[in-house]
Amino acid sequence: MSAVQETGGVTGTKDKDYNLVWFVEQCLSNALRLETYINDAERAGDTELADLFRRAQAESRKGAEQGKDHLRRRLSG
């Protein structure tokens, strides 16, 4: 059985564009999830873990912003 690649024929969205949208969504979702983890660590009095999650959250936000910048440029062009 041969593998069929979806390159936009079914979805109407090219793989690279779909991947960019997916990336932004995952970064934003991760930032939201990490907020829960930060709160859990703070409730447990574990500031070291809360700080780790804050740094990870900042990186997720950074990735989302970079992805959104790419989307803006691609959509306006």
C-alpha positions in Angstrom: 0.0 0.0 0.0 1.5 3.4 -1.0 1.4 6.3 1.4 -0.6 9.3 0.1 0.6 12.7 1.0 -1.8 15.5 1.5 -0.3 18.6 -0.1 -3.4 20.9 0.0 -5.6 19.0 -2.5 -8.0 17.8 0.3 -7.8 20.6 2.8 -7.1 23.5 0.4 -4.1 24.5 2.5 -0.6 23.7 1.5 1.3 21.6 4.1 3.8 24.4 5.0 1.0 26.8 5.7 -1.0 24.3 7.6 2.1 23.4 9.6 2.6 27.1 10.5 -1.0 27.4 11.7 -0.6 24.2 13.7 2.7 25.4 15.2 1.1 28.7 16.4 -1.9 26.9 17.9 0.4 24.4 19.8 2.5 27.2 21.2 -0.5 29.1 22.4 -2.1 25.9 23.8 1.2 25.1 25.6 1.3 28.6 27.1 -2.2 28.1 28.5 -1.4 24.6 29.9 1.8 25.9 31.6 -0.3 28.5 33.4 -2.0 25.6 35.2 1.3 24.0 36.0 2.7 27.3 37.4 -0.3 27.6 39.6 0.0 24.0 40.8 3.7 24.5 41.6 3.0 27.7 43.5 0.2 26.1 45.5 2.7 23.4 46.5 5.3 26.0 47.4 7.8 24.9 44.8 9.1 28.1 43.4 11.9 26.4 41.5 9.4 24.4 39.5 7.1 27.4 39.0 10.1 29.3 37.6 10.9 26.5 35.2 7.4 26.5 33.9 7.4 30.3 33.6 10.5 30.2 31.5 9.0 27.4 29.3 5.8 29.5 29.0 7.8 32.5 27.9 9.4 30.4 25.2 6.0 29.1 24.0 4.8 32.7 23.8 7.9 33.7 21.9 7.3 30.8 19.4 3.7 31.8 19.0 4.6 35.5 18.3 7.2 34.4 15.8 4.7 32.1 14.1 2.1 34.9 14.1 4.6 37.3 12.5 5.1 34.7 9.7 1.4 34.3 9.2 0.8 38.0 9.0 3.5 38.4 6.3 2.1 35.5 4.3 -1.5 36.6 4.6 -0.8 40.2 3.7 1.3 39.3 0.7 
